[in-house]
Amino acid sequence: MNLPNHATLIGSLLRDPELYQPLGASVAQARFTLLQRPRLAELGQPRDPQARQLTVRCVAWRDLAHRTAETLRANDRVIVVGQLTQRVHQPSGESARLLVELTVEAIGTLL
């Protein structure tokens, strides 16, 4: 049984979203990487250098892809809602790697 695996992440964009629409394809996609850092323990305190950061590869499709690429830029703080998906990627001559990415359902900037 496949259960839904929705996730809500808050973080910053590492780079500008990249819009892809291959020739002849009717569906556009925007790809970007979200950096999620742990919150500060107390205001004015430095971040814990041992705290782990999480980077998540995200992909938005169709109209959402166009709007994402047009309006968001690197370092924008955003909240992203979507579904986690995984797949196996095996480049020629290399070992297989498990890739996890977030398929974006909604995205917005934090004020």
Buried (B, 14 or more C-beta within 10 A) or exposed (E): EEEEEEEEBEBBBEEBBEBEEEEEEEEBBBBBBBBBEEEEEEEEEEEEEEEEEEEBEBBBBEEBBBBBBEEBEEEBEBBBBBEBEEEEEEEEEEEEEEEEBBBBBEBEEEE
